[in-house]
Amino acid sequence: MLNRAQHRPAPITAFDGFTNMGPIVDLRGEPETIRFYETLLAEVDRRIETGVGAVANERMRVLWTTCPLVSHGLAVGPAGAARREHRGVGLHVRLGELAPMMDPDRPIESAARVYLHPILNRSTGNKLHSMRRMAKDFQCDGVILHSDRSCKPYSLGQIAQRDWLANEVGIPAFLLEADHSDSRAFRRSRPGTASKRSSS
C-alpha cells in the first residue's frame, strides 16, 4: 500500500503510514486488522482514481527516515513545515519492505525471514542503497535523516549517509537531531538549528 505513494499526487504520506501502523503492531493476525487494511487500501486506490492527493497542490516530496516526532505530533519539524508552507509531502516506505517475505501458508518460515531482514540488521551500505532507490522511485526532492536518540541502532552512520546523498547522489539531505518521544530534544520554534546539510 505504501508504494502507492509513487503516484502523483501522492494519496498517502509517511505520516499516514506511521498513524495507521497501530493495528498491525497491536492486533496482528486479527480479522479486524485485515478488514481495516482492506478498507484503507480501497480508500487509497479511490484517491488515485480520482486524483485526490494527501496534500493539496503537491509541489515537493521529502523522504523521511526513522521514527516521527510523536511527542510533537506527526507533522512536525522540516517535514511539517514543508507540508504547511511549500505543499510538500513526506514519504517513507520502509515499513512495507518485508511484506513480500511473508507467506500465510508458511508462517514459521515467514517469521524467520522477517526477523532476519529488518533494516536494523543490515549494513550502512544497504541503507544507503535503499534510500537512493526510494528517492528515485518516489521522485523525492530531498531527504531528512532523523537522528533519533531513542533509536540509536537505526541512526548509526547517518552523518556519512547524509554526506553521500548530498555529494554523490546530488539530493539535498538534512540531519535532524531529535527524539521520537522526548520533547526536550527538539525545539519547534527553531527546527533549523537541528538541521544540517553537507556543503563539502
Secondary structure, DSSP 8 states (H G I E B T S, - for coil): -GGGGGSSS-SS-HHHHHHTTHHHHHSTT-HHHHHHHHHHHHHHHHHHHHT--SSTT--EEEEEES---GGG-SS-HHHHHHHHHS-EEEE--GGGTTGGG--TT-HHHHHHHHHH-SGGGS-HHHHHHHHHHHHHHTT-SEEEEEEETT-HHHHTTHHHHHHHIIIII---EEEEEE-SS-GGG--TT-GGGG--B---
